[in-house]
Amino acid sequence: MGCCSARTTVGTRKKLPEVSWHCGLGLPYFHGLEVEGIPLDRYLDYFSGLEPQERHQVITRVIEEGDPSTSSSRPGICHRKQVRVGLLSWNVGGISDHRKGQGAGVEEAVKDATAEVLSAAVADLGAADVIVVGLQEIISLTPSNAISATSSTNEAHKNKSFYGWPETVAEWVKLLAGGLNRRGFQEQEAPKNADAWHLRLCSEDHRAYVLYGQPVYLFGLLLCVFCAAPMLKHIRDFGMAEKALDKTLQSGAKGAVACRFVLWDRSFCFLNCHLAATTSNSQRCNLRTFRQRLRQLEKCWNEIKFKSHVNQMVYPVSAHRAIFLLGDTNMRLVNKDHCRQAKDFHNYTTQAIGATEGGYEQLWSLDQLCQELTKHYAQPSMGDEVSVGCMNAMGAENVSEEKILRLWQEPLVNEMQGPPFPPTFKLAVPGPGYSRKRVPAWTDRVLFRSDHAEPTKYGSVRQAKVLTPPRNLSDHDPVYAGFTVECTTIHPRHLGTLAREVLEISRSLPQRFPSTQLSQRAQQQAHAFHASALDTAHPEFEEMSRRINDRASVHQRSEASQLLQECQEECWRILSERLVWTLTQSVREECGPEDDGGSTDEEPQVDIAKLRVGVQEVLVQMRQELSKRSSERDTISL
């Protein structure tokens, strides 16, 4: 018999560390610096063993050296890069509804037209490094489909030996890949159908957008990340999550799918959502479902989390520095007071849209999302205290539904301007034009939260203008948005060197200068002096390292580098020994010697003139020795 009970042999479950941006170091969130997608202070806390004050010094040095407005002699610790991110959202319910009684898959008759619409969206977006596509209703949202709904994580857990996706998911992934890459071929070389597009791009075009990670799907929701092939070596740590938001079957008929990854040290998070629909044109129903949508957004923000298989940490949505939400938000227009009946409001909106090219602009003030976002302008920064988002010291775990929209911005939208495209719902199929069943609305939107993302484009693809003859495949037009995201990469080796320097200075100064002799301010000055003195030698040793690397053979480089490092350490030891006496003599106390009766609060003073003379004497002695050694070497050679 063992000495432990059965329930203690394995031990209790231990929670993985959860990433957050509350550092508690008094810094302004250190410019959003990350290492492998981990906040810089958390990275140093977990992996460096530095004390809080030492981490503070390292972060301050990294910020200073990464600032392009300041000059630094240390090369290569930070590099800034720009990533072009494209987002595409499309509710394809009108396409899937044709197959209500025909099982899975996509209608062959609409594949080419669908690829044409996707290609038009990519052309409008322009060049992009990463394109994230979110689809809604890839299968018809019927009760029978809801009972047998599938999700990416559940299927992975059910059958570990199964490698594949449901038929509908596989067909849509192939269709998306063909549509996104259709722009890459000349018209005279164009393959004849969507399958030929897919085979052609996989075999020939190295510039093609390729699927990264895996599709994230839940019932009718699908989220895919496509990136340019050269970007694959820079993107890592893919994670996925799903959240069902419908109350009855929890099938995902309404819900969200999400993914995350790290690109050039910047953490990205994408959420594709399909929120509660308004089932009636009445004002009361409109308000009730609006509150329901806010609760669903709040659940997505607070409850979706990712487990990283790279560093075994948990990332809530708020732990990312570039967060994007796309999908069918089902936001509607608020009925004007003088439109007593729904049909009158429908007539009013359609007339406004069709009156002139930009006639829809007068409807911005009626949009539910615009009304809420206008309340919280100016745009919230990730570091603002008024924001209850990911950067607030209170944390982001408990954001209420009343405050959830304060977290988000809509690209190229402000208090004076709404979405710069006509309402995307509800279109007549095959149309063209709007259906009489619902009042037109901007249900399909893109939102973002980031201090590092700059929106460049925001628009919709009008199916009836792209396809010939003019028609609508779905009752929603797709929307797209383009962003430029600033990434700051931190070289891990250089960061480690900087951490060791700070650690060495921190551990050596208290012994060399007792606290009774130096005040805190003087110690900080000594830190800065020592750090700048170390930095002055870096360019010369970097140049010597480069020469050795260029001239030495492969098997000689390791030994030569080690000798160079030993030489560097010996040079510093000799110089330090000669300077320490000179520096000590130049430091004098205004309040008398230490043994006169206790410590003093007076700050020490440095005799700069004596220090300058002493340093010059040391340099003259070293030059004389160098000249002497050079002469001896020349004599031996003769």
Secondary structure, 3 states (H helix, E strand, C coil): CCCCCHHHCCCCCCCCCECCCCCCCCCCHHHHCEECCEEHHHHHHHHCCCCHHHHHHHHHHHHHHHCCCCCCCCCCCEEEEEEEEEEEEEECHHHHHHHCCCCCCCCHHHHHHHHHHHHHHHHHHCCCCEEEEEEECCCCCCHHHHHCCCEHHHHHHHCCCCCCCCHHHHHHHHHHHHHHHHHHCCHHHCCCCHHHHHHHHHHCCCCCEEEEEEEEEECCEEEEEEEEHHHHHCEEEEEEEEEECCCCCCCCCCEEEEEEEEECCEEEEEEEEECCCCCCCCHHHHHHHHHHHHHHHHHHHHHCEEECCCCCCEEEHHHCCEEEEEEECCCCECCCCCCCCHHHHHHHHHHHHHHCCCHHHHHHHHEHHHHHHHHCCCCCCCCCCCCCCCCCCCCCCCCCCCCHHHHCECCCCECCECCCCCCCECECCCCCCECCCCCCECCEEEEEECCCEEEEEEEECCHHHHCCCCCCCCCCCCEEEEEEEEEEEECHHHHHHHHHHHHHHHHHHHHHCCCCCCCHHHHHHHHHHHHHHHHHCHHHHHHHHHHHHHHCCHHHHHHHHHHHHHHHHHHHHHHHHHHHHHHHHHEECCCCCHHHCCCCCCCCEECHHHHHHHHHHHHHHHHHHHHHHHHHHHHHHC
